[in-house]
């Protein structure tokens, strides 16, 4: 059995490669409110790796993400529309030539 200089409390302990301090484990606290997560209570997961202490915290995060995604989609649509309008005017304007001495009927 290989010897290890790092003391481990569990099978999944994080051992740093450079011998420095370990990072806080990702499942120690609720992502939204920061409440410590108990190993004997349910942990509510979202998007695979984000832990929450309750369905309420998870629901709040899900709503925030939905609003952010809708806002980002709206911004992208507006940018695409502006870009298309910009290309449309530059294309039609590039076909127009200016004439300096045009006779005008009076």
Secondary structure per residue as TSV (DSSP state, phi and psi in degrees):
chain	resnum	aa	ss	phi	psi
A	1	X	-	360.0	127.0
A	2	X	-	-70.1	143.6
A	3	X	-	-86.0	150.1
A	4	X	-	-131.5	135.3
A	5	X	S	-80.0	-18.5
A	6	X	S	-89.7	135.0
A	7	X	-	-83.9	136.9
A	8	X	-	-119.2	136.8
A	9	X	S	-93.8	-22.4
A	10	X	S	-148.3	172.6
A	11	X	T	-62.2	-33.3
A	12	X	T	-99.4	26.1
A	13	X	-	-64.8	146.8
A	14	X	-	-92.1	123.0
A	15	X	-	-113.6	119.2
A	16	X	-	-68.7	145.1
A	17	X	S	-75.0	-31.7
A	18	X	S	-92.9	4.5
A	19	X	S	82.4	3.0
A	20	X	S	-80.2	-169.0
A	21	X	-	-72.5	148.7
A	22	X	-	-80.8	154.6
A	23	X	-	-81.5	158.2
A	24	X	-	-66.3	137.2
A	25	X	-	-63.5	140.8
A	26	X	T	-65.5	-21.5
A	27	X	T	-100.0	19.5
A	28	X	S	-83.0	-27.9
A	29	X	B	-144.5	155.5
A	30	X	-	-62.8	133.4
A	31	X	T	-62.2	-34.0
A	32	X	T	-87.8	-54.7
A	33	X	T	-100.0	-13.6
A	34	X	-	81.9	2.7
A	35	X	-	-62.5	133.6
A	36	X	B	-59.0	138.8
A	37	X	-	-93.7	133.5
A	38	X	-	-89.9	144.0
A	39	X	T	-75.7	-12.0
A	40	X	T	-101.9	-7.1
A	41	X	S	-106.6	163.3
A	42	X	-	-65.2	144.1
A	43	X	-	-116.7	125.9
A	44	X	E	-96.4	119.3
A	45	X	E	-98.6	152.6
A	46	X	E	-144.6	135.0
A	47	X	T	55.0	36.9
A	48	X	T	86.6	-45.6
A	49	X	T	-135.6	16.3
A	50	X	E	-109.6	113.7
A	51	X	E	-89.6	145.8
A	52	X	E	-134.5	151.0
A	53	X	S	-79.8	-21.2
A	54	X	S	-151.4	166.4
A	55	X	H	-64.7	-32.2
A	56	X	H	-64.1	-48.0
A	57	X	H	-61.9	-43.4
A	58	X	H	-62.7	-40.8
A	59	X	H	-63.1	-41.4
A	60	X	H	-61.6	-44.8
A	61	X	H	-63.6	-40.3
A	62	X	H	-63.2	-42.1
A	63	X	H	-63.6	-44.2
A	64	X	H	-60.4	-41.8
A	65	X	H	-65.6	-39.9
A	66	X	H	-63.5	-43.8
A	67	X	H	-62.3	-44.9
A	68	X	H	-61.3	-43.1
A	69	X	H	-66.3	-41.3
A	70	X	H	-64.3	-41.5
A	71	X	H	-63.9	-45.4
A	72	X	H	-62.6	-40.8
A	73	X	H	-64.0	-40.7
A	74	X	H	-64.3	-43.6
A	75	X	H	-61.9	-43.9
A	76	X	H	-63.4	-40.0
A	77	X	H	-63.9	-43.7
A	78	X	H	-63.5	-41.0
A	79	X	H	-63.3	-43.1
A	80	X	H	-63.8	-40.3
A	81	X	H	-65.1	-43.6
A	82	X	H	-63.7	-41.2
A	83	X	H	-64.4	-41.9
A	84	X	H	-66.1	-40.0
A	85	X	H	-64.6	-40.9
A	86	X	H	-63.0	-40.5
A	87	X	H	-70.4	-35.7
A	88	X	H	-65.1	-44.3
A	89	X	H	-72.1	-37.9
A	90	X	H	-68.8	-34.1
A	91	X	H	-68.5	-45.8
A	92	X	H	-71.0	-34.6
A	93	X	H	-71.6	-28.5
A	94	X	H	-70.3	-20.3
A	95	X	T	-83.6	-8.2
A	96	X	-	-92.0	130.0
A	97	X	-	-113.4	144.7
A	98	X	-	-94.6	136.4
A	99	X	-	-114.7	133.5
A	100	X	S	-83.1	-48.8
A	101	X	S	-109.4	78.7
A	102	X	-	-102.4	125.0
A	103	X	-	-69.7	138.4
A	104	X	-	-116.6	129.5
A	105	X	-	-76.4	137.6
A	106	X	-	-125.4	360.0
